[in-house]
Amino acid sequence: MDFPLHDSLRAGLMGEESASEGLLKIYLAIANDFIYPDASNLVIFEGNHDTSRLFSALNNSLPHYKMALTYLATMRGIPQFFYGTEVLMQSPKKRDDGKVRSDFPGGWTGDKISAFTGKGLSKMQKEAQDFMRQLLNWRKTSAAIHQGKLLHYLPENGCYVYFRYTGTQKVMVILNKNTIETNLATSRFSEMLSPTAKGRNILTGQEVDLKKPLHLSPLSATIIDINEL
């Protein structure tokens, strides 16, 4: 189990961007993969029964939560999600086993809230659940995520970019921690983007012109399926 990556992901998403903090922590956790015989066999996770809940650790921020889930669904390794993460279950930030391991909402007659049916869930909880469903259903279809190699770039100006790729498929992932809209030039990634490459944002379904700077929403995660003609 990749505990260093778990710790770095939480600290990196919450930390201020600097020469030694923020997204760099996540980058460095992966840069140290050489210490493992096979990093692709590590279990990567957002939390478990011995940690605080992800949503609480991220200050109840849905954008940061979506970045964390996107990262775990697209990074090398075998993703594991703790029950209730999909409906934003919470806990104290300091470890509290009883509250971390509280009952999943729903499943018994008379329950006022059910994550199985959506009954009683807040708008934010439903959005989180729908996001995870979309993300993981797409993941099932992506050979680049399951068997692909990884190439990542040093975070720059609040953005961390990496690629998963095989000989036939390529996926580009962007984590944008900026709190304002950001334009990301693609020339830096020419090693992975051919002049004829076209992209599709898998979360929105929109076509992406990879020859132009990419327009990123504040505090966002972007996944682009790349087709090289």
C-alpha positions in Angstrom: 0.0 0.0 0.0 1.4 3.3 -1.1 1.2 5.3 2.2 3.8 7.9 1.0 1.6 8.7 -2.0 -1.5 8.9 0.2 0.2 11.4 2.5 1.7 13.4 -0.4 -1.6 13.7 -2.2 -3.4 15.2 0.8 -0.5 17.5 1.7 0.0 18.5 -1.9 -3.6 19.4 -2.6 -3.9 21.4 0.6 -0.5 23.0 0.7 0.5 26.4 -0.7 2.3 26.3 -4.0 6.1 26.9 -3.6 9.4 25.4 -4.5 9.0 22.7 -2.0 5.3 22.4 -1.2 2.0 21.9 -3.0 1.9 19.8 -6.2 5.6 19.3 -6.0 5.0 16.9 -3.1 2.8 14.7 -5.3 5.3 14.9 -8.2 8.2 13.8 -5.9 6.2 10.9 -4.5 6.0 9.5 -8.0 9.6 10.5 -8.9 10.7 8.1 -6.2 9.1 5.1 -7.9 12.6 3.7 -8.6 12.7 2.3 -5.0 9.9 -0.1 -5.8 10.3 -3.4 -7.8 7.0 -2.6 -9.6 5.2 0.6 -8.7 2.2 -0.5 -10.8 1.4 -3.2 -8.3 1.1 -0.7 -5.4 -2.4 0.0 -3.9 -3.0 3.7 -4.1 -5.8 5.1 -1.8 -7.4 8.2 -0.6 -8.1 6.9 2.9 -9.0 3.9 4.9 -10.3 2.8 8.4 -7.1 4.1 9.9 -7.1 7.6 8.4 -9.4 10.6 8.5 -12.0 10.9 5.8 -10.8 12.5 2.5 -13.5 15.1 2.2 -12.8 16.3 5.8 -9.0 16.3 5.2 -9.5 18.5 2.2 -11.5 21.1 4.2 -14.8 20.0 2.7 -13.8 21.3 -0.7 -15.5 19.5 -3.6 -13.0 20.8 -6.2 -10.1 19.4 -4.3 -12.0 16.2 -3.7 -12.5 15.8 -7.5 -8.8 16.4 -8.1 -7.9 13.7 -5.6 -10.3 11.2 -7.1 -9.2 12.0 -10.7 -5.6 11.5 -9.6 -6.2 8.1 -8.0 -8.3 6.9 -11.0 -5.6 7.8 -13.5 -2.2 7.3 -11.7 -0.1 4.2 -11.8 -1.1 1.5 -9.3 -4.3 -0.1 -8.2 -6.8 2.4 -6.8 -8.8 1.7 -3.6 -11.6 3.9 -2.3 -12.9 3.6 1.2 -16.6 3.1 1.6 -18.6 6.3 1.8 -16.0 8.4 0.0 -18.4 8.6 -2.9 -21.0 10.4 -0.8 -18.6 12.6 1.1 -18.7 10.9 4.5 -16.8 13.0 7.1 -14.8 12.6 10.2 -12.6 14.7 12.5 -9.3 15.6 10.8 -7.5 14.0 13.8 -7.9 10.2 13.7 -11.1 9.0 15.4 -11.8 5.4 14.6 -15.4 5.4 15.7 -16.4 8.2 13.4 -14.2 7.2 10.5 -15.9 3.8 10.6 -19.4 5.0 11.0 -22.4 3.3 9.3 -22.8 3.7 5.6 -26.1 5.6 4.9 -28.9 3.4 3.8 -29.7 -0.3 3.5 -32.1 -0.7 6.4 -35.9 -0.2 6.5 -36.7 3.2 7.8 -33.4 4.9 7.0 -34.0 8.5 6.2 -30.8 8.7 4.1 -29.7 6.1 1.5 -26.7 6.3 -0.7 -28.1 3.3 -2.5 -31.1 5.1 -3.8 -30.1 8.7 -3.4 -32.8 9.4 -0.9 -31.9 12.2 1.4 -28.5 12.9 -0.1 -27.5 16.6 -0.4 -26.9 18.2 -3.8 -23.2 18.1 -3.2 -23.3 14.4 -2.2 -25.2 13.5 -5.4 -22.7 15.5 -7.5 -19.8 13.6 -5.8 -21.4 10.2 -6.3 -22.2 11.0 -10.0 -18.6 12.2 -10.5 -17.1 9.0 -9.1 -19.5 6.9 -11.1 -18.6 8.7 -14.4 -14.9 8.5 -13.6 -14.7 4.8 -12.8 -17.0 3.7 -15.6 -14.7 5.5 -18.0 -11.7 4.0 -16.3 -12.9 0.5 -17.2 -12.5 1.3 -20.9 -9.0 2.8 -20.8 -6.1 0.5 -21.6 -3.7 3.4 -21.1 -4.8 3.6 -17.5 -4.7 -0.1 -16.8 -1.5 -1.1 -18.7 0.1 2.2 -19.8 3.4 3.7 -19.0 3.6 7.0 -17.1 5.3 10.3 -18.0 4.9 13.3 -15.8 6.1 16.8 -15.9 7.4 19.0 -13.1 4.5 21.1 -11.8 4.6 24.6 -13.1 2.5 27.7 -12.3 0.0 25.7 -10.2 -0.5 22.9 -12.8 0.6 19.3 -12.7 0.5 17.4 -16.0 1.1 13.7 -16.7 0.4 11.2 -19.4 -0.6 7.5 -19.4 0.1 5.8 -22.7 0.4 2.5 -24.6 1.3 2.0 -28.2 -2.3 2.7 -29.3 -3.8 5.0 -26.6 -2.8 8.1 -24.8 -4.4 10.0 -21.9 -3.4 13.5 -20.6 -4.3 14.5 -17.1 -4.1 18.0 -15.7 -4.5 19.1 -12.1 -5.0 22.9 -11.8 -4.7 24.3 -8.3 -5.0 27.9 -9.3 -8.0 29.7 -7.9 -8.5 31.6 -11.2 -9.0 30.5 -14.8 -5.7 29.4 -16.3 -4.4 29.0 -19.8 -1.9 26.1 -20.2 0.4 26.2 -23.2 0.8 22.7 -24.8 4.2 23.3 -26.4 6.0 22.0 -23.3 4.4 18.6 -23.9 5.5 18.2 -27.6 7.2 14.9 -26.6 3.7 13.5 -26.0 1.6 15.6 -28.4 2.1 15.2 -32.1 1.2 18.1 -34.4 -1.8 16.1 -35.6 -3.1 15.1 -32.1 -6.7 15.7 -31.3 -8.3 15.4 -27.9 -11.6 14.8 -26.1 -12.4 15.9 -22.6 -13.7 12.6 -21.1 -15.5 14.5 -18.2 -17.4 16.9 -20.5 -17.4 15.2 -23.8 -16.0 18.3 -25.5 -13.4 18.2 -28.3 -10.1 19.8 -27.3 -7.8 21.6 -29.7 -4.3 20.6 -28.5 -2.5 23.1 -30.7 -3.9 26.0 -28.7 -3.4 26.8 -25.0 -5.8 24.8 -22.9 -8.4 26.8 -20.9 -8.6 25.4 -17.4 -11.3 26.2 -14.8 -10.1 27.2 -11.4 -9.3 24.3 -9.0 -10.1 21.6 -11.6 -9.1 18.2 -12.9 -9.0 17.6 -16.6 -8.7 14.2 -18.4 -8.1 14.3 -22.2 -8.3 11.2 -24.4 -5.8 11.8 -27.2 -6.2 10.6 -30.8 -3.1 10.9 -33.0 -4.1 10.9 -36.6 
